[in-house]
Amino acid sequence: MSSSLAALSSSHFNGASSVWKIQGELKVSKVGKFRIRATSMATSSPAQGLQFGEGKANKLDKLRIGVLGASGYTGTEIIRLLANHPHFQITLMTADRKAGQSIESVFPHLVTQDLPSLVAVKDADFSAVDAVFCCLPHGTTQEIIKSLPTNLKIVDLSADFRLCDIAEYEEWYGQPHKAMALQQEAVYGLTEISRREIQSARLVANPGCYPTSVQLPLIPLIKSNLIEVRNIIIDSKSGVSGAGRAAKEANLFTEIAEGIHSYGITRHRHVPEIEQGLSEAANSKVTVSFTPHLMPMSRGMQSTIYVEMAPGVTTQDLKDRLVNYYEHEKFVVLLKNKEVPYTRHVTGSNYCLMNVFPDRIPGRAIIVSVIDNLVKGASGQALQNLNVMMGIPENLGLSSLPLFP
C-alpha cells in the first residue's frame, strides 16, 4: 500500500477527522425538482487524506478496488459508477463462470474502460486491493468474506449479513449462517440512518432494494412517534433487474411483458430486514404487510406505503418531519405540495424521491417512495457506504443526474 493509502487507513482506524471544504462556503442550486448541495459540512475524514481547498482536491494515489461477482447486474453497475470516481480504481474483478474473459466480452457497453480480466475468486490476489464490493449471490458470500484479509474494507451487497439474528437468517434463507463472528461485526448500511456506525465499520451489509425504499421514509416517522406501528401496508413494485441476471423461466420476456407479476406473497426474504429496521426505530416489535411485484421494465422501484397516523397528527406533520430529517442529505428529497414521485425521475441515479398524501380514510396517510433498484437500491448505496467508510465525501462518483427520457 502506498504511503498516502497507509495514511488514509491509519487515520481512519484512529478515528481522526478533518473538514471537507468546497471554497469554504455553502452552495445550493436547484435542477428541476432536485436540490443539489455542495456543503462545507464536517464529516469523519482522514487527517492526512484528501482536502478540498480552492475547489480542487490535492493529489492522492487511487484506492484499489475489487469487485467480486462482476458479471451480475449489481457488479456491472458498480463498474459503471466507479468509472466516474476520482479516487477509486478497479484492480480486481471476479466472475467464476466468466473467468479468463474480458469485461467487454460480458458487457459490451464497457468496451471503453481499461479494466483487468475476470478471474475466479479462488485465483484472486487480494494483496493488491484496499477495499472490496462483494456482489455474489445470497448464501455464497459468508465463507468467501470470512477468508478475505482482515485489512480490507468490505461492502457486501448480498443478504448474508443483513439480519442480526442468526436464527432468523436460517429461517428465511433455508441454511445455517457460516460466519457468525463476522455477523456480529457487520454494520447494516442504510447510509442516511446509520452513517456514524458505517464510518468506523470494516464490513457493511448493504441494504436490499425494497427495504431501502421502505425504511427511508418510515424510520424518521416511527422514531418521532408520528405514525402507529400497527397496520403498516407496503405495496412495492420493481423492475425485472431486481430479480438478478441468472436465466429464470419466470423472468423471460413473454412471462413478464404486458403484465404485473406478484411474488413472495407473505414470505418475501426482505420482510425480516424491513421489520428489523422498523422495530429498532420503534424499540418494539413491528410486523408489516408487504407484497412485492415485478414490473415489465428494466429498472426502477416504487413503494406505496399505507400508514395510520398517531392521534392529532396530520399529513403535513409527516411531511415536515421528513423535510427536517433529510434537509442536509444529498440523495433523499421530499417533493413539494402534491407532486407524485415517479420511477422514471430517478433512473440511473442514487436519489430517493418521496412524498406524503392524505388518505380518504380519516387518520391514514399514503407515502410514495421511488428509487432506482440498481443504484440507491444496490450499487449506488454501496459506493456511498464505501465513501463514508474511507472518510471521503459520500457523493463522489454518485453526482450524475437521472436519465430522462
PLY file of the C-alpha trace (Angstrom):
ply
format ascii 1.0
element vertex 405
property float x
property float y
property float z
element edge 404
property int vertex1
property int vertex2
end_header
0.00 0.00 0.00
1.36 3.45 -0.86
2.26 5.94 1.86
-0.84 8.04 1.20
-3.06 4.97 1.35
-1.36 3.90 4.54
-2.02 7.32 5.99
-5.65 7.05 4.92
-6.14 3.68 6.60
-4.22 4.69 9.71
-6.10 7.91 10.23
-9.43 6.17 9.58
-8.89 3.50 12.20
-7.58 6.03 14.71
-10.82 7.94 14.37
-9.10 11.12 13.20
-11.22 13.66 11.41
-10.93 16.70 9.23
-13.28 19.05 7.44
-14.09 18.81 3.77
-14.24 22.25 2.18
-15.51 23.45 -1.15
-14.24 27.02 -1.24
-15.29 27.28 2.39
-18.90 28.09 1.63
-22.34 26.54 1.28
-23.64 26.30 -2.24
-27.18 25.28 -3.12
-28.54 25.05 -6.62
-31.76 23.68 -8.00
-32.03 21.46 -11.03
-35.66 20.64 -11.74
-37.10 19.06 -8.63
-33.71 18.12 -7.18
-31.81 20.13 -4.62
-28.11 19.62 -5.29
-25.90 20.72 -2.44
-22.17 21.17 -2.05
-21.57 21.87 1.62
-18.74 22.52 3.98
-20.24 20.10 6.48
-17.84 18.23 8.74
-17.50 14.52 8.18
-15.25 11.85 9.56
-12.35 12.14 7.15
-8.71 11.12 7.29
-6.33 13.62 8.83
-3.82 13.06 6.07
-6.30 12.22 3.35
-7.98 14.38 0.76
-8.63 18.05 1.41
-10.66 20.41 -0.73
-9.09 23.85 -0.97
-9.93 26.47 -3.56
-12.27 23.98 -5.17
-9.56 21.45 -6.06
-8.56 18.18 -4.47
-4.95 17.50 -3.60
-3.41 14.54 -5.38
-3.85 11.15 -3.78
-2.97 7.69 -5.01
-6.13 5.89 -6.05
-7.60 3.33 -3.71
-7.55 -0.13 -5.25
-10.98 -1.74 -5.53
-12.01 -5.36 -6.03
-15.42 -6.29 -7.43
-16.46 -9.85 -6.62
-19.23 -11.07 -8.90
-18.57 -8.50 -11.61
-20.70 -10.30 -14.23
-24.04 -9.63 -12.50
-26.24 -6.56 -12.66
-25.02 -5.08 -9.37
-21.42 -5.82 -10.32
-21.61 -4.07 -13.66
-23.42 -1.14 -12.03
-20.53 -0.79 -9.57
-18.14 -0.70 -12.54
-20.24 1.97 -14.28
-20.28 4.18 -11.19
-16.59 3.75 -10.43
-15.72 4.97 -13.94
-16.61 8.46 -12.65
-14.95 8.15 -9.25
-11.84 10.32 -8.87
-10.16 8.25 -6.15
-11.19 4.60 -6.66
-9.66 2.34 -9.31
-10.72 -1.23 -10.06
-7.72 -3.59 -9.89
-9.54 -6.90 -9.42
-12.75 -8.38 -10.81
-14.02 -11.91 -10.27
-16.66 -13.96 -12.09
-16.19 -17.72 -11.74
-18.20 -18.71 -14.82
-16.58 -15.98 -16.94
-13.02 -16.39 -15.64
-10.39 -15.52 -18.22
-12.71 -13.28 -20.22
-12.53 -9.51 -20.62
-15.33 -7.43 -19.16
-16.33 -6.11 -22.60
-16.98 -9.67 -23.77
-19.56 -9.96 -20.97
-20.83 -6.38 -21.06
-20.05 -4.73 -24.44
-21.16 -1.34 -23.14
-17.96 -1.30 -21.02
-15.63 -1.62 -24.01
-14.19 1.87 -23.45
-12.97 1.04 -19.95
-9.43 -0.13 -19.19
-10.19 -2.92 -16.74
-8.48 -6.14 -15.60
-9.63 -9.50 -16.94
-12.10 -11.53 -14.93
-10.70 -14.22 -12.64
-12.17 -16.91 -10.41
-12.45 -16.00 -6.74
-10.04 -18.79 -5.80
-7.39 -17.25 -8.06
-7.85 -13.67 -6.88
-4.85 -11.80 -5.49
-6.15 -9.61 -2.67
-2.72 -8.22 -1.82
-3.26 -5.53 -4.47
-6.68 -4.46 -3.14
-7.69 -1.95 -0.46
-11.47 -2.47 -0.48
-13.97 -4.92 -1.93
-17.53 -4.78 -3.22
-19.00 -8.26 -2.86
-21.77 -8.74 -5.44
-22.14 -12.50 -5.11
-25.45 -14.41 -4.72
-27.06 -14.85 -1.33
-25.68 -17.84 0.56
-22.32 -17.88 -1.21
-20.81 -14.80 0.39
-20.21 -15.73 4.03
-17.31 -18.15 3.62
-15.66 -16.02 0.93
-15.74 -12.88 3.07
-14.55 -14.89 6.06
-11.44 -15.88 4.07
-10.55 -12.33 2.95
-7.61 -10.43 4.50
-8.75 -8.60 7.62
-7.26 -5.29 6.48
-9.79 -4.96 3.63
-12.84 -2.74 3.82
-15.84 -4.73 2.56
-19.31 -3.75 1.37
-21.45 -6.86 0.86
-24.42 -6.47 -1.48
-25.88 -9.89 -0.71
-28.32 -10.55 2.13
-25.85 -12.69 4.06
-25.02 -10.15 6.78
-28.16 -8.01 6.89
-30.06 -9.90 9.59
-28.67 -9.58 13.12
-30.48 -12.71 14.30
-28.68 -15.81 13.03
-31.73 -17.99 13.64
-33.88 -15.62 11.59
-31.39 -15.83 8.74
-31.62 -19.63 8.76
-35.43 -19.49 8.84
-35.74 -17.16 5.84
-32.79 -18.30 3.75
-33.01 -22.04 4.45
-29.43 -22.64 5.59
-27.33 -22.03 8.68
-25.09 -18.98 8.80
-21.44 -19.88 8.21
-19.74 -16.76 9.56
-21.39 -15.96 12.88
-18.45 -13.97 14.25
-18.47 -11.73 11.20
-22.23 -11.25 11.55
-21.62 -9.71 14.96
-19.14 -7.29 13.38
-21.21 -6.28 10.35
-22.94 -2.89 10.25
-26.25 -2.52 8.42
-25.55 0.14 5.81
-28.62 2.31 5.34
-26.38 5.32 4.84
-28.62 8.22 5.88
-29.75 6.36 9.00
-26.53 4.67 10.20
-23.77 6.96 8.90
-21.94 7.17 12.23
-21.67 3.38 12.59
-20.68 2.98 8.92
-17.77 5.42 9.33
-15.88 3.04 11.61
-17.01 -0.26 10.09
-14.83 -2.81 8.34
-17.76 -4.83 6.98
-21.00 -3.20 5.86
-24.09 -5.17 4.91
-25.64 -3.17 2.09
-29.46 -2.99 2.42
-31.80 -4.63 -0.04
-33.63 -2.53 -2.60
-37.14 -2.92 -1.19
-36.01 -2.27 2.41
-34.18 0.89 1.28
-37.29 2.32 -0.39
-39.41 1.48 2.67
-37.15 2.34 5.59
-36.00 5.75 4.36
-39.49 7.28 4.70
-40.73 5.21 7.65
-37.83 5.25 10.13
-37.89 9.02 10.80
-41.68 8.93 11.26
-41.56 5.96 13.63
-38.72 7.48 15.66
-40.81 10.62 16.11
-43.93 8.63 17.11
-45.91 10.28 14.31
-47.32 7.03 12.94
-48.67 3.88 14.54
-46.53 0.78 14.12
-49.58 -1.38 13.56
-51.38 -1.88 10.25
-48.48 -0.76 8.03
-49.21 -1.95 4.48
-46.45 -1.88 1.86
-47.12 -2.39 -1.85
-43.82 -2.43 -3.78
-43.02 -2.77 -7.47
-39.64 -3.39 -9.07
-38.03 -3.58 -12.47
-37.02 -7.10 -13.53
-33.32 -6.41 -12.95
-34.15 -6.75 -9.26
-34.52 -10.49 -9.81
-30.88 -10.81 -10.93
-29.22 -11.80 -14.19
-29.44 -15.58 -13.89
-31.64 -17.24 -16.52
-35.05 -18.00 -14.99
-38.21 -19.04 -16.80
-40.34 -16.69 -14.68
-38.25 -13.73 -15.88
-38.45 -14.39 -19.61
-39.83 -11.52 -21.70
-43.01 -13.41 -22.56
-43.60 -14.19 -18.87
-43.13 -10.59 -17.67
-44.17 -8.30 -20.55
-47.62 -6.69 -20.57
-48.46 -7.66 -17.03
-47.72 -7.42 -13.32
-46.12 -10.33 -11.50
-46.80 -10.60 -7.76
-44.39 -12.91 -5.93
-43.13 -13.83 -2.47
-46.54 -13.05 -1.01
-46.27 -13.08 2.83
-42.84 -14.78 2.61
-40.50 -12.48 0.71
-36.99 -12.53 2.18
-36.91 -8.76 2.59
-39.71 -8.91 5.17
-37.45 -9.66 8.17
-34.99 -7.00 7.02
-37.74 -4.36 6.84
-39.19 -5.41 10.19
-35.72 -5.43 11.79
-35.11 -1.79 10.86
-38.59 -0.58 11.80
-38.52 -2.49 15.10
-35.19 -0.91 16.02
-36.64 2.53 15.29
-39.75 1.79 17.38
-37.94 -0.02 20.22
-40.65 -2.66 19.91
-41.61 -5.46 17.55
-43.08 -4.20 14.27
-44.88 -6.50 11.84
-45.84 -5.30 8.36
-47.89 -6.48 5.41
-45.56 -6.49 2.40
-46.21 -7.60 -1.17
-43.64 -7.14 -3.97
-44.32 -7.18 -7.71
-42.15 -7.40 -10.82
-43.00 -4.85 -13.49
-42.23 -5.05 -17.24
-39.36 -2.56 -17.06
-35.60 -2.98 -16.68
-35.05 -0.91 -13.56
-36.84 1.28 -11.07
-38.72 0.70 -7.82
-41.74 2.22 -6.13
-43.05 1.51 -2.66
-46.54 2.75 -1.84
-46.94 2.64 1.93
-50.22 2.97 3.86
-49.90 4.09 7.48
-52.12 5.09 10.39
-51.14 8.42 11.93
-50.86 8.93 15.68
-53.77 10.82 17.30
-53.74 14.50 16.40
-51.08 14.09 13.70
-51.68 15.37 10.16
-50.04 14.55 6.84
-48.37 17.96 6.99
-46.71 16.88 10.22
-45.34 13.84 8.42
-44.04 15.97 5.56
-42.45 18.49 7.92
-40.64 15.72 9.78
-39.23 14.19 6.59
-38.15 17.61 5.29
-36.32 18.34 8.54
-34.78 14.88 8.83
-33.36 14.87 5.31
-32.74 18.59 4.96
-28.98 18.21 4.63
-28.94 14.89 2.78
-27.69 14.81 -0.80
-29.78 11.93 -2.12
-33.12 11.90 -0.28
-35.65 14.50 -1.44
-39.23 15.13 -0.33
-41.20 16.58 -3.24
-43.27 19.70 -2.79
-47.05 20.05 -2.50
-48.93 17.24 -4.29
-46.13 16.23 -6.69
-46.06 12.46 -7.21
-42.71 10.63 -7.32
-42.20 8.58 -10.49
-39.58 5.91 -11.08
-38.55 7.50 -14.39
-37.37 10.55 -12.45
-34.66 8.59 -10.60
-33.43 6.25 -13.36
-29.68 5.79 -13.25
-29.29 7.96 -10.14
-28.69 7.49 -6.43
-31.72 9.60 -5.47
-34.72 8.60 -3.41
-37.78 10.78 -4.06
-40.77 10.62 -1.75
-43.97 12.40 -0.83
-46.88 12.07 1.59
-50.59 12.22 0.73
-53.76 12.17 2.84
-55.82 9.01 2.50
-59.60 9.21 2.02
-59.84 7.24 5.26
-59.51 9.71 8.15
-56.34 9.30 10.18
-54.42 7.45 7.47
-51.72 8.62 5.06
-50.16 7.29 1.87
-46.41 7.56 1.32
-44.86 7.06 -2.13
-41.12 6.39 -2.34
-39.14 5.74 -5.55
-35.53 4.68 -6.21
-33.51 3.04 -8.95
-33.25 -0.51 -7.60
-29.75 -0.98 -9.05
-28.36 2.33 -7.78
-29.80 3.60 -4.49
-31.22 0.11 -4.01
-27.87 -1.61 -4.51
-24.62 -0.45 -6.12
-25.04 3.30 -5.63
-25.72 2.94 -1.91
-22.79 0.51 -1.72
-20.47 3.14 -3.22
-21.97 5.77 -0.90
-21.16 3.48 2.02
-17.57 2.85 0.95
-17.03 6.58 0.53
-18.20 7.03 4.13
-16.01 4.14 5.33
-12.94 5.64 3.68
-13.65 9.11 5.03
-14.17 10.84 1.69
-17.21 12.83 0.51
-20.01 10.32 0.11
-21.34 11.78 -3.14
-18.11 11.09 -5.08
-18.96 9.01 -8.15
-22.68 9.49 -7.50
-23.49 13.02 -8.62
-24.92 12.14 -12.03
-28.46 13.36 -12.54
-31.19 10.88 -13.52
-31.55 9.86 -17.16
-34.68 11.22 -18.82
-36.34 10.39 -21.10
0 1
1 2
2 3
3 4
4 5
5 6
6 7
7 8
8 9
9 10
10 11
11 12
12 13
13 14
14 15
15 16
16 17
17 18
18 19
19 20
20 21
21 22
22 23
23 24
24 25
25 26
26 27
27 28
28 29
29 30
30 31
31 32
32 33
33 34
34 35
35 36
36 37
37 38
38 39
39 40
40 41
41 42
42 43
43 44
44 45
45 46
46 47
47 48
48 49
49 50
50 51
51 52
52 53
53 54
54 55
55 56
56 57
57 58
58 59
59 60
60 61
61 62
62 63
63 64
64 65
65 66
66 67
67 68
68 69
69 70
70 71
71 72
72 73
73 74
74 75
75 76
76 77
77 78
78 79
79 80
80 81
81 82
82 83
83 84
84 85
85 86
86 87
87 88
88 89
89 90
90 91
91 92
92 93
93 94
94 95
95 96
96 97
97 98
98 99
99 100
100 101
101 102
102 103
103 104
104 105
105 106
106 107
107 108
108 109
109 110
110 111
111 112
112 113
113 114
114 115
115 116
116 117
117 118
118 119
119 120
120 121
121 122
122 123
123 124
124 125
125 126
126 127
127 128
128 129
129 130
130 131
131 132
132 133
133 134
134 135
135 136
136 137
137 138
138 139
139 140
140 141
141 142
142 143
143 144
144 145
145 146
146 147
147 148
148 149
149 150
150 151
151 152
152 153
153 154
154 155
155 156
156 157
157 158
158 159
159 160
160 161
161 162
162 163
163 164
164 165
165 166
166 167
167 168
168 169
169 170
170 171
171 172
172 173
173 174
174 175
175 176
176 177
177 178
178 179
179 180
180 181
181 182
182 183
183 184
184 185
185 186
186 187
187 188
188 189
189 190
190 191
191 192
192 193
193 194
194 195
195 196
196 197
197 198
198 199
199 200
200 201
201 202
202 203
203 204
204 205
205 206
206 207
207 208
208 209
209 210
210 211
211 212
212 213
213 214
214 215
215 216
216 217
217 218
218 219
219 220
220 221
221 222
222 223
223 224
224 225
225 226
226 227
227 228
228 229
229 230
230 231
231 232
232 233
233 234
234 235
235 236
236 237
237 238
238 239
239 240
240 241
241 242
242 243
243 244
244 245
245 246
246 247
247 248
248 249
249 250
250 251
251 252
252 253
253 254
254 255
255 256
256 257
257 258
258 259
259 260
260 261
261 262
262 263
263 264
264 265
265 266
266 267
267 268
268 269
269 270
270 271
271 272
272 273
273 274
274 275
275 276
276 277
277 278
278 279
279 280
280 281
281 282
282 283
283 284
284 285
285 286
286 287
287 288
288 289
289 290
290 291
291 292
292 293
293 294
294 295
295 296
296 297
297 298
298 299
299 300
300 301
301 302
302 303
303 304
304 305
305 306
306 307
307 308
308 309
309 310
310 311
311 312
312 313
313 314
314 315
315 316
316 317
317 318
318 319
319 320
320 321
321 322
322 323
323 324
324 325
325 326
326 327
327 328
328 329
329 330
330 331
331 332
332 333
333 334
334 335
335 336
336 337
337 338
338 339
339 340
340 341
341 342
342 343
343 344
344 345
345 346
346 347
347 348
348 349
349 350
350 351
351 352
352 353
353 354
354 355
355 356
356 357
357 358
358 359
359 360
360 361
361 362
362 363
363 364
364 365
365 366
366 367
367 368
368 369
369 370
370 371
371 372
372 373
373 374
374 375
375 376
376 377
377 378
378 379
379 380
380 381
381 382
382 383
383 384
384 385
385 386
386 387
387 388
388 389
389 390
390 391
391 392
392 393
393 394
394 395
395 396
396 397
397 398
398 399
399 400
400 401
401 402
402 403
403 404
